[in-house]
Amino acid sequence: YADIKMENGKSKGCGVVKFESPEVAERACRMMNGMKLSGREIDVRIDRNA
């Protein structure tokens, strides 16, 4: 599940992804944090309040 935050039909530059387990979420964060997406470096982290 992914929820991309939108405003006036455009991405706000953030989103939320729900994973099947905390272990899978941690692995995805390690793999994706700092990668480039559409020419921009992305910041991926666990939302501890979710």
N, C-alpha and C positions, 0 to 999 in steps of 0.2 A: 504494500500500500504506500502510495506517495501522494502528498498534498503540497502542491506548488502554490505559494502565496501570490495572488494576483491583485492588481489594482488598475481599474479602468482598462481591462483587457490585456495588460502587460505584466510580466513577471516582476515581482518586487525584489528578486534576487535571492530569495530564500525559500526553503521548503522543509517538509517533515517527511521522513521515511520510517515506516514501521516494519520491523524485522520479526522473524519467527522466534528468535531467542536472543537473550543478551549477548551470548557468545558470537552469534552471527553479526550482530550490530557492532560489537567491538572490532571484529575482523574487518568489516566494511569500512569502519572509520580509519583504521590503520592503513588500509589499502588506498583509500580515496583522498584522504586529507593531503592537501598540498598539490593535488593534480590540477592540470589545466583543463578547463571546460569552456569551449567557445572563446579561447584566448585569455581566459581569466583564471587565476589560481583560486581554488575553492577551499573553504574552511569547513571541515566536517567534524562534528563533535556530538557526543551523547547529550541529550536533553534530560538531565536528571529529574526534572519536574514533570516529565511526561508519564 
